[in-house]
Amino acid sequence: MRITALEPILFDAGLERVWCFVRVDTDTGIFGYGEATTTEPFMAASVVRQLASWVVGEDPRRIQDLWQRMYARYHNVRGGNLLLAAISGIEHALWDIKGKAAGMPVYDLIGGAIRTVVPVYANHMFFSLGSDPFLPQGERSHMPGRYRDRALEAVARGYRAIKIAPFGTIRDTIDQAGIRHVGAIVSAVRDAVGPDVEIAIDTHGRFGVAAAIRVANSLAEYRPFFIEEIVAPESPAAMRKVRDMVAVPLATGERVYTKWGFQDLLNHQAVEVIQVDVAHCGGIFEARLISGLAECHFVQVAPHAWYGPIALAASLHLDATIPNFLIQEVPVPHVMPSQQLDLTGDLLIPRDGMLAVPAGPGLGLSLDEGVLARHRIDG
């Protein structure tokens, strides 16, 4: 079996989102799909095209060999989001092909399933709400109620865990007014959902060490599931300083790449949870290796997934196989682009806070090629 073509596909997902898919074709007629979506999908697509010459003509089943070749090819720009996203998308497609050729789901090729249904948390709580403490008081006072209503909506749909990001434009430091405002939002959500629903809180790496400690300690009374990116991931030492001073679990990882990046984070024992992203870290198998490193440190894995359906499916195959899996992030379908439902049907729709791992060969997805063609854009 040989690869005959590799191309990025830019997909207009609506809501001002573009997903970067990767299609790999072979001389047997078997093809595979992956996803290399980032916040800069057009740039990711360009890198995918550059990598194609290193992959076309090769055996798609030699996944690790091709991974090492692609990674070594760009030795001067290793470790960044765009290169690793492109490699990840190609790697997903290779696993999709290998699974289809073997008639097996990817999870059976990377160790076998520990679980075939996984718990998920709803990340839909902030992009359409905002949370700016510098708004006029009359507008700001409505924020806790709006977050409360969205939280109740998620719980009504069966979710037992949600994530919110109530910080708005606060950055670097936070004053008492900001702490009260954020606390009012989290308190409203906690009161609404009750004591048993988990609430994760995302800060997007916006604070320095002192402010991070202040924020985390102020939110401890609401018993957060974890606080995500309390400081930026570039300094595991800074993250460890915060961890030593707070009594809530910390998480990070969506902007950490490859096993080497996670090794430093884990060696610092900086977090309780890593949020590896199979579309950014280097792919499914790289995420499996990273999860093994985390297991050695008794750290749990809650994979990040805020892009398209192929990346989510790839993440689910990882989730099925790792002993230290905690929970999977999902963008809630009713606020995601309708094109996702058109593209994949209801295969990736959670039910009662759980999501089944696709069990078909490869990634187990059957994309609607007509929808893919209609929403494809140039770039």
Secondary structure, DSSP 4 states (H G I P E B T S, - for coil): --EEEEEEEEEEEETTEEEEEEEEEETTS-EEEEE---S-HHHHHHHHHHHHTTTTTS-TT-HHHHHHHHHHHTGGGTT-HHHHHHHHHHHHHHHHHHHHHHTSBHHHHTT--S-SEEEEEEE-SSTTT---TTS-HHHHTTHHHHHHHHHHHHHHTT-SEEEE-TTTT--B---HHHHHHHHHHHHHHHHHH-SSSEEEEE-TT-B-HHHHHHHHHHHGGG--S-EE-SS-TT-HHHHHHHHHH-SS-EEE-TT--HHHHHHHHHHTT--SEE---TTTSS-HHHHHHHHHHHHHTT-EE-----S-HHHHHHHHHHHHH-TTB--EEEE-GGGS-HHHHHHHTTTT--BTTEEEPP-SSBT-----HHHHHHTEE--
